[in-house]
Amino acid sequence: MRTMSLILFALAAFFGGCDSEDSDEAKRYERQMALDEGDWQKALSLTENCGGDQACRNDRAAAYVVKAGLSASKIITAIEEESSGSYFAQLGDLFRTSASESLQAAMDEYMLTIGNQAVCQSGSSANKWQKDACFNRSLAAISQSAAIIVNFLNASNCWVSFCGTIDDNDVDALVNLIFFETDTLVNLFGIDSDTREEIEKIKSDINNSSSLCNDTNSCKTAILKYINNNK
């Protein structure tokens, strides 16, 4: 009788484990379907209680990216096709209301998956979900820079001589986004050489628009000049 009880216990544990795994997979599939269909509201609803589930957190972050009007493929295409128009101009028509805020929310969610930015810098100790979060957080950062630039242009038609009216906090955000966040994207996880070159070209163009962009204040001037020269 004891032997039979142990067998039944083992079978229950085995099939119980399968049910749990199948359930997790079913949840991921449901979330992915919502994202593929552009239903960010459903995706956010499905990811309200992620807890420590890294896959769930990444999907929640992706939902915020979709809420902004974007997807990873659209962002990468805009970067790779810089020669046919500025990346922020290409993304500009895709942005929905409050895109910058949605993209910041995405970056925050990805950070919860990563846990520590140093993971993105080293890469070697990152697991699958953290690697995905590092890569996509950088895409969200690039997109947020585009959203802020579009906001500048829409708000004030920012010619260089009138850029004093631009909120310094927004320009500070651009400095951090363009010159620090995107380093993760350039340096990590299988980024192709064409995309790497285009990102570096954007940074180089910004540097070249000023004598030197080596601190926050000089970078502000350089970025504003770049916006005006490439809008």
N, C-alpha and C positions, 0 to 999 in steps of 0.2 A: 504493500500500500504506500509505503514511504517513497519507493522508487517511482511509482505512478504519479505521486504528487509532485515530485521533482520534475518529471517529464512534462506534466501539465503546466507547471510554473515556467519552465524554460520556453515552452511553446507560446505561452501568454506573453512572456517578455519579448520574444522574437517578433511575434505579430504585432504586439503593441508598439515596438520600435518601428516597424515598417509603417504602421498607421501614422505615427508621428512624422516620419520622414516624408511620407506621401502627402500628409497635410501641409507640411512646410512647402513642399514643391507646388502643391495646388495653390497656395497663397501667393507664391512668387509668380506663378503663371497668371493668376488673376490680376495682380499688380501690373505685370508686363503688358497684358492685353489692354488695360486702361491707359497705360502710357503710350502704347502703339496707336491707340485710337485718339490720342490727344485729350483724353478725359482726365485732366489734372485734378479736378475736384474729387472724382472717385478715387484716384490714386492717393490723394492726401487723406481721404477718409479711411482707406485701407491701411494706411501707415501711421495712424494716430498713436498706436501703442507699440512702437518698435522695441522699446527697452534696449537690450544689448544686442539685438539682431542686426548685424552689420549689413546684410543684404537688404533688409527692410529699410534701414536708414538711407542707403544709397538710392533706393527707389523713391523714397520721400524727397530726397534732394532732386532727383530727376523730375519729379512732379512739379517742383518749383521752377525748374528750367523750362518745362513745357508751359507752365503758367505764364512765363515771360514771353512765350511765343517761339521758343527755340527748340533745337535738339542738338545732340553732339555732332551729327553729320552736317547740319546747317552751319554750325560754328566753324568747323574745320574747313568746309568749302569756302567760307568767307575769308578765312586766313590764307588759304592756298591760292585764291583768285584775287589777291591784293592788286595785281597788275591791271585788272579790269575795273577797279574802283576800290576806294578805301574800305577796309573791313567794317568800319562803323557805319559807312553809308550802305553797304550791302545788308547789314543786319538791321539797319534802322527801320526799314519797311516791315520787318517781322515783329518788332517789339509790341507788346501789349501794354496797357496802362500799368504804371508802377513796376515796370520791368526791372529797374535797378534794385528795388526792394526785394522782388522775388528772387533775383539772382544772388543777392546777399544772403537770403534765407537758405538758398541751395548751398552756398559756400559754408554756412554755419552747420548745416546737416552733414555735409561731407566731412567737416572737421570732427564731428562727433564720431564718425566711423573711423577716421584716422587716429584720433586720440592724441596725437603728438605730431606737430609739423616736422619734427626731425625724422620721422619715419619716411616722409616724402623725400627728404634730402638724401638719405642713405639708400633707401629702396630695398636693400638686401634682406632686411628683417620684416618687410611688409608681407602680409598675407594677401590673398586674391582680392578680397573686398577692399582692403586698404589701398592696394595699387589702383583699383578702379576709382576709388574716392580721390586719390592724389591727382590722377590724370583729369578726371572730370571737374574737380574743384578748380583746376587751372583754366579749363575751358570756360567755366562759369565766371572766373575772374576777368578773362579777356572780354567776355560778353558784357560784364558789368561796366568795364571801361568804355565800351561802345555805347551802352545805354546812357552813361553820364555825359559822354560827348554829344550824343543826340539831344539830350536835355539842354545842354548848353546852347546848341545851335537853334533849337526851337524856341528857347526862352529869350534869347537876346541877340540872335544873329551875330555871334561873337567875332567881330573884327578886332584885330590886335589893339587898336587904339581905344576900344571900348571894353576890353576884357577886365578892367578894374571892377566892373559890376558883378563879376562872377563870384559865387560863394567860395571862399578859400577852402572850406572843408571839402567841397567837391573836388577841387584841384588837388588837395592833399591825398584824397582817395585815389585819384588817377595816378599820382606819383607812385604810391604803394602798389597799385594794381599792375601797372605796366612794367615797372622796373624790379618788382620783387616777386609777386605772385606768379608771373609767367615764367620765371626761371625754373620753377618746378616742371612745367610743361616741356620746356626746351631740353631739360637735362634727364628726364625720366622716361622709362617704359615704352620703348619702341616707336618714338615719334619719328616720322619719316623725314628725310633730309630736306625735301622741298618745303614742308611746313616749318621746319627749324629755320631755314633760310629766310622765309617770309617774316617770321616773328622777329628775327634779328634785324631784318631790314626796317621794320617799323621802329624798333628802338634806335637804330642808326639814324633814320630820318629825323627822329625827334632830337637826337643829339646834335645833328647837323643844322637844325633850325636855330640853334643857339651856339654861342662860342663853346660852351661846355656844360653838360648836364651832370653835375656831380654832387649836388645837394638839393634839398627840397625847394628852395627859392628859385634857383636857376632852372630846375626841372619844370617848375610851374610855367615860367616864361617859355621854355622850349616846347612844352606840351601844347600850350595855347597857340603858339605859332604853327605847330604842326597841324592842329585842328583847322586853322584858318587856311593853310596852304593846301589842304587835302579834302576840304569839305565838298 
